[in-house]
Amino acid sequence: MANNIEVKELLDAGVHFGHLTRRWDPNMAPYIYMERNGIHIINLYKTAAKIDEASEALKKIAASGRKILFVATKKQAKEIVAEKAAKANQPYITERWPGGMLTNFVTIRKAVKKMAAIDRMKKDGTFNTLSKKERLQVDRLRAKLEKNLGSISDMTRLPGALFVVDITREHIAVKEAQKLNIPIFAMVDTNSDPRQVQYVIPANDDASKSIDKVMTYVSDAVIEGLSERKAAKEAPAKEAPAAKTEAPAAKAEAPAEKAEAPVVTEAAKQEEE
């Protein structure tokens, strides 16, 4: 994976632009290369190394069958994260973070089930028996649930990891993950504290180009992990028939041994004559 991460590509995407020097977090000092025109410049060689490290860890989590929840509610990141997460078949939150999403997961699951119940009502005809006002209320509730929780409807248990764009903005999500010891992967800009997350990717978390570039590497790693899981599942199924086909071959050799018996007896008879 490391060979695929080009520092020039990161540079072209503007991943190196940090925040104004007066807004920096001193804990980001190890990832800062220099200061230019009052703006901190992120060391892209360290960014590339951290993307590689995070990608390997995410690949293993995806290969184990656990889900990775992507979180990005800022305007410039919403669509990008939704697209990349959906491509990797992972849950995501791009609207408002629902309080207790992780710490009160049982309640969130109930809301998701309510959405499924409304869908069943529409299929079995129960929905049509309601009054016009009730149907309108149910439709509004369904639309609200879809907007906030539709993207996590397949997440039946707590995620194996959290991927966050801008930990300062998504501080509630980060706090909930910390409480439950869920590993956090994040794009961390120079104004944030990297000590809050286990896998730091020092990067510009405001520019859409920068977010898109990092998310591409991350989603590709998750897809790779899912492919490995699929291949591992299919492998035993292919090996089983191969073992069975060897049995007839062993049986075919048996007649050859019997054929030798008449040859010996004929030779013996000739000697006797």
N, C-alpha and C positions, 0 to 999 in steps of 0.2 A: 504493500500500500504506500510505503514511504516514497518509492520512486515515482508514484503517480502525482504526488503533491509538488507542483512547480511553484517556486517562490515568485517567479515572474507573473504567473497567473494571479496570485494573491495580490501582488503589487498593482496589476492592471485593474483589479476589482476594488482597489482602495481599502483593502483590509487593514493596512498599516496606519490609517488616520485615527488618532485617539481624540480625547477631549482637550479643552483648554487646560493649560498647565495649572491654573488656579483651582480647577475642579477635580484634580486628580486624587486618587487614593494611594497613599505611600506604599501600601502592600503590593501595588502593581509595578513597583520599581524594577524588579528582576526582568520584567517583560518589555520594558521601555528601552528603545535604542538611542533616541536623542530627542531634543526639543527644537522645533522649527517654527518661527513666527508665532510663538505663544501657544503652539499645539504640540502635544506629545506624539512621537512617532513610535509605533510598536515594532519590535524586532520580529520580522517575518520568518526568520529561520527557526525561532522558538515557536512561532505559531504553527509552522509546518510540522514540527516535531510533535507538538501537542495534538494536532489534528490526527496525526498518525496513531498516537497513543490512544486517543479517545475512540477512533474508528475500530481499532483492534478489540477494545473492550466492548463496544456496542455490537460488533460482529458476533462475539461470543454469547452475549445476552440474547441476541436474536436467534442464534443457533440453538440455544437451550429451550426456546419456545416461549420465553417470557416477552411481554409487550414493553415498548418504550413509549412513554407519553411525552409528546412534544408540546411545549407551551410558548406562545408568542402572541400577545394581545395588542402590541403596538402596530399602528397603521401600516408602516412600510414592510413589516414582517409577516402580517396575517396571511396574505394570499400565497406567498412563497412557501411558508411552513406548511400550510394546508395541502398544497400541491405535492410537496416532497414527502410528507408523512403519508398521504393517501397512496402515493406511488409505491411506498415501502409497506403498505398495508398496516400502518400503525395508528393508534388513537392520537388525537390532538385537541388542544384547546386554543382557539383563536379569538373567542369572544371574551367576556368578563370571566375571570377565574371564579368558579362557584366555591364559596367558603366551605371548608370541610370536605372538599373534593376527595382528599386522601384520608384525613383523620376521621371523617364520618362517611366512609365509603358506602356503608349499608344503606344510608338514607339516599345517597345519590343513585344507587342501584334501583331503589324503589321508584324513583322518578323516571328512570329509564324503562322500567317495567310498565309504568303507567302509560308511557308512550306506545309500547307494544300492545297494551290492552285496548287503547283507542283504535289502533290499526285493526285489531281483531273485531272490534265493534263494527267497523266499516265493512269488513268482509262478510260477517254473518248477518248483516242487516239490522242489528240492534240500533245502530246509529240513526237509521231512518225513522225509527219509532219515537225519537226525541222530538221535542217542540223546536221551532225555528230558533228561538232564543238559546236553548240548551245546545243545539248543534253549533251555533256560532261561538258559544263559550268553549266548547270542546275543541273546536278548530283552532281557536286562539291559543288555548293551552298547548295543543299539539305543536303548533308553529313555534311557540316560545321554547318548549322542551327540545325541539329539533335544532333550533338555533344555538342553544347553550350546551346541549348534551348529545346531539345527534352523532357527532364525530367520535364519541366514546361508547356508543351503544354495544359494540362488540367486546368491550373490556369488562370481562366478568369477574376479574380479581385485580388486586393492586398491581400496578406496573412494576417491572423489574428494574426500571431506571426512568429518570426524568431528564429531558433535554430542554434547556431554557435559553431563550434569546433575551438578553438584558435582565440580569438577576436583581437589579435595583428596582425595576418596574414590577417584576414578578416575585417580590419578596415574600408574599403570603404562600405562594406555591413552594418556594425554597424552604420556608420554615416548616411547612407540613411534611415535606420529604425528609427533612432533618430529624423530625420527631419520630418518624417511622423507619429511620436508617435506610432510606431508599437512595441509592447512589445518584448524584446529580452531575450531569454533563452540561456545560454552558459556554456560550459566547460571552466573554467578559471584557468590557471596555475599560479604559484607564480611570474611569470615575467610580468603579465598583471594587468591592473587597473580594479577592479571589479565594480567601480562606474559607468562604462559605460553601464552596463546591469541591468535589473530589477530582473531577476532570475539567481543568480550565483550558479554554481555547481563547487566548488573548487576541481579540479582533474588534474591529469597528462594528458595533451592533446597531448602528443608526442608518447606514447606507444600504439600500436594497440590493445593490450589486454585491456588496461584501457578504450580506446574509445569504444571498443566493449561492455564492461560491462555496461558502463553508457548509451550507445545508446539502449541496450536491455531493460533496465528499462523504458527509455523514450518512445520508440516505442510501448512497451506493454501498457503504459498508454494511448497513442493515440488510439490504437486499441480498448481498453476498452471503451473509450469515443465514438468511432464510433459505437460500439455494443449497447451502451445505447441509442444513437440516433435512431438506427434502431429499437430497441425494443419499443421505445416511439412512433414511426411512426406506427408500426404494432398493438399496443394495441387498439387504437380507432376502427380500422377495425374489430377486433375480438369481441369488445363489442357491436357493432351495431346489428348483427343478434340475439344476446341473448335477446335484448329488444323486438324484434319482436315475438319471440317464446312464450312470456308470454301471448299474446292476445288470442290465441285459448283456453288456460287454463281457462280464465275468462268466455269465451262463454260456455265451457263445463259444468260450474256450473249452468247455467240458467235453463236447463230442470229439475234439481233436485228440484228447488223451485216449479215448476209447478206440479210436481208429488204429492206434499203434498195436493193439493186441493181436489182430489177425495176421499182421506182417510177421510177427515173431513166431507164431505157430506154423506158418508156411515154411519158414526157414528151417524150423525144427524137423518138419516132416521130410524135407529134402535130405537132411543129414541122415535120418533114419534109413531112407532108401539106399 
